[in-house]
Amino acid sequence: MWNVLLSFSGLVALIQLLFLPFCPESPPYLLLQKEDKAGCLKAMKQLWGEGNYHTEFDDLMKEKAITKGTKIMNVLEVLRERSVYPQLCTMLLLLLSLQLCGLSATANLQEGIIPYVSLGVSISELISIIFCSSIIDRFGRRMLLCGGYLLMALILVLLETSLLLSDQFLWLRYCSVILIFLFIIAYGLGP
């Protein structure tokens, strides 16, 4: 029944697409990109209810004044900009390493267990999204990035060790799966 499971995400996307026209635009987008002050205040009231949002509006106006001289670039312009090459290379290496590290291969598990591992991966991603969104304001992005990378490195060392010893100790195969789940959670919390 994998086709039903796969189509479920399409159903959710369709529902989101139907309700999207009824959602207001982001206030920063309206003010900074579209330069629509009235639309920005209207969106703030629609999103946050009735109230006085002059402080938030003033913060957005300050941000607009700071970014006034900067040009908004499209993807091709960003790729041509030499000053962002280090960041682009870091992102590219991270994405390639995740694709090539073999985490998607489940460590010599029986075929009947693999669907449960896939379900566990999805649940791990959900846990990381919920957990990260609740702690990002408290700790900040820098702390989560550094901690996430350190945690991922530790988990990868443990995962490599468990994969090397999994032929001698069969229970380490299940530890490998748990470490994969933890790696996905650490990735969601950090990078």
Secondary structure, 3 states (H helix, E strand, C coil): CHHHHHHHHHHHHHHHHHHHHHCCCCHHHHHHHCCCHHHHHHHHHHHHCCCCCHHHHHHHHHHHHHCCCCCCCCHHHHHHCHHHHHHHHHHHHHHHHHHHCCCCCCCCCCCCCHHHHHHHHHHHHHHHHHHHHHHHHHHCHHHHHHHHHHHHHHHHHHHHHHHHHCCCCCHHHHHHHHHHHHHHHHHHHCC
